[in-house]
Amino acid sequence: MPPHDRVTIRRALASDADAAVDLRVRVVDEGIWMGTEPPVDRAVAIAAFHHYVDSDDKGSFVAVVGETVVGAIVVSFALPGVTTLGMNVDAEWRGRGIGKALVEQVITWSRAHGAHKIELEVWPHNAAAIGLYERTGFEREGLRRRQYRRRNGELWDAIVMGLVLDTQSPGSTLS
Ligand SMILES: CC(C)(COP(=O)(O)OP(=O)(O)OC[C@H]1O[C@@H](n2cnc3c(N)ncnc32)[C@H](O)[C@@H]1OP(=O)(O)O)[C@@H](O)C(=O)NCCC(=O)NCCS
């Protein structure tokens, strides 16, 4: 589905900081999708937002409707040649192609910055995110068992997903 016709995807600006952090707070407060658990430290989140906007080796994009930020995605290098992303779409705006349009921006950014792969982790219960990543070409690469301690004491698994961008370079001759 193409994004809703009132939605624009563009690079994030410093002036988007408050709105993007407000969105992050709302999604983190849902409590079950993100690695971060509430409450969000707003000062840290604002500083992180500016860090992404100001860095040449990081990308930050927003989905806006009028002046309202309804989605956001960031991308950075986790390893040499391997990028990773973090994203959220406001609950009222999900299921309209915004997430897909944001991931496509990150794929384009990663290719343009020479990445050979994009990697990420997602909670096994996050069917929407898993569906989105599979729809945009990511594959499940593994399951990290009991990897993350939650504040309530539970240990959550994480699914590892990857999108290989460089399919031309040779693989190892040893395996
Ligand atoms: C995950 C998230 C970003 C998806 O954004 P979205 O804008 O709703 O996704 P889209 O509308 O672009 O959907 C793209 C594809 O994802 C899949 N998808 C979306 N919602 C889905 C759902 N509820 N169940 C299964 N698949 C789903 C579909 O394949 C869809 O493509 P299609 O409509 O052409 O079939 C959004 O649900 C969100 O922000 N969730 C909370 C934060 C979060 O989970 N962040 C990621 C943490 S890893």
The ligand as a MOL file (V3000), in Angstrom:
LIG
                    3D

  0  0  0     0  0            999 V3000
M  V30 BEGIN CTAB
M  V30 COUNTS 48 50 0 0 0
M  V30 BEGIN ATOM
M  V30 1 C 5.8060 -1.7870 13.1170 0
M  V30 2 C 5.2450 -0.4800 12.5700 0
M  V30 3 C 6.4080 0.4970 12.3790 0
M  V30 4 C 4.5690 -0.7650 11.2180 0
M  V30 5 O 4.2290 0.4860 10.6360 0
M  V30 6 P 2.9130 0.6640 9.7120 0
M  V30 7 O 2.9410 2.0280 9.1700 0
M  V30 8 O 1.7180 0.2310 10.4790 0
M  V30 9 O 3.2260 -0.4260 8.5750 0
M  V30 10 P 2.6840 -0.3730 7.0590 0
M  V30 11 O 1.2820 0.1070 7.0520 0
M  V30 12 O 3.6610 0.3610 6.2270 0
M  V30 13 O 2.7020 -1.9120 6.6730 0
M  V30 14 C 3.7100 -2.4340 5.8230 0
M  V30 15 C 3.5950 -3.9390 5.8050 0
M  V30 16 O 3.8140 -4.4490 7.1170 0
M  V30 17 C 2.9610 -5.5780 7.3330 0
M  V30 18 N 2.0830 -5.2850 8.4680 0
M  V30 19 C 1.6770 -4.0720 8.9060 0
M  V30 20 N 0.9010 -4.2070 9.9860 0
M  V30 21 C 0.7970 -5.5270 10.2200 0
M  V30 22 C 0.1460 -6.3060 11.2120 0
M  V30 23 N -0.5750 -5.7160 12.1800 0
M  V30 24 N 0.2970 -7.6440 11.1700 0
M  V30 25 C 1.0370 -8.2420 10.2120 0
M  V30 26 N 1.6830 -7.5500 9.2390 0
M  V30 27 C 1.5620 -6.2200 9.2540 0
M  V30 28 C 2.1850 -5.7970 6.0560 0
M  V30 29 O 2.8850 -6.7220 5.2420 0
M  V30 30 C 2.2200 -4.4380 5.4140 0
M  V30 31 O 2.2030 -4.4700 4.0120 0
M  V30 32 P 0.7870 -4.5390 3.2090 0
M  V30 33 O -0.1430 -3.5840 3.8690 0
M  V30 34 O 1.1710 -4.1260 1.8360 0
M  V30 35 O 0.3680 -5.9450 3.3300 0
M  V30 36 C 4.1600 0.1040 13.5260 0
M  V30 37 O 3.2260 -0.8900 13.8050 0
M  V30 38 C 4.7370 0.6360 14.8400 0
M  V30 39 O 5.2020 1.7570 14.9040 0
M  V30 40 N 4.6760 -0.1880 15.9030 0
M  V30 41 C 5.1690 0.2340 17.2210 0
M  V30 42 C 6.6540 0.4980 17.2320 0
M  V30 43 C 7.4640 -0.6720 16.7100 0
M  V30 44 O 7.0540 -1.8200 16.8040 0
M  V30 45 N 8.6450 -0.3740 16.1530 0
M  V30 46 C 9.5230 -1.3880 15.6190 0
M  V30 47 C 10.2670 -2.0570 16.7140 0
M  V30 48 S 11.3260 -3.3690 16.0970 0
M  V30 END ATOM
M  V30 BEGIN BOND
M  V30 1 1 1 2
M  V30 2 1 2 3
M  V30 3 1 2 4
M  V30 4 1 2 36
M  V30 5 1 4 5
M  V30 6 1 5 6
M  V30 7 2 6 7
M  V30 8 1 6 8
M  V30 9 1 6 9
M  V30 10 1 9 10
M  V30 11 2 10 11
M  V30 12 1 10 12
M  V30 13 1 10 13
M  V30 14 1 13 14
M  V30 15 1 14 15
M  V30 16 1 15 16
M  V30 17 1 15 30
M  V30 18 1 16 17
M  V30 19 1 17 18
M  V30 20 1 17 28
M  V30 21 1 18 19
M  V30 22 1 18 27
M  V30 23 2 19 20
M  V30 24 1 20 21
M  V30 25 1 21 22
M  V30 26 2 21 27
M  V30 27 1 22 23
M  V30 28 2 22 24
M  V30 29 1 24 25
M  V30 30 2 25 26
M  V30 31 1 26 27
M  V30 32 1 28 29
M  V30 33 1 28 30
M  V30 34 1 30 31
M  V30 35 1 31 32
M  V30 36 2 32 33
M  V30 37 1 32 34
M  V30 38 1 32 35
M  V30 39 1 36 37
M  V30 40 1 36 38
M  V30 41 2 38 39
M  V30 42 1 38 40
M  V30 43 1 40 41
M  V30 44 1 41 42
M  V30 45 1 42 43
M  V30 46 2 43 44
M  V30 47 1 43 45
M  V30 48 1 45 46
M  V30 49 1 46 47
M  V30 50 1 47 48
M  V30 END BOND
M  V30 END CTAB
M  END
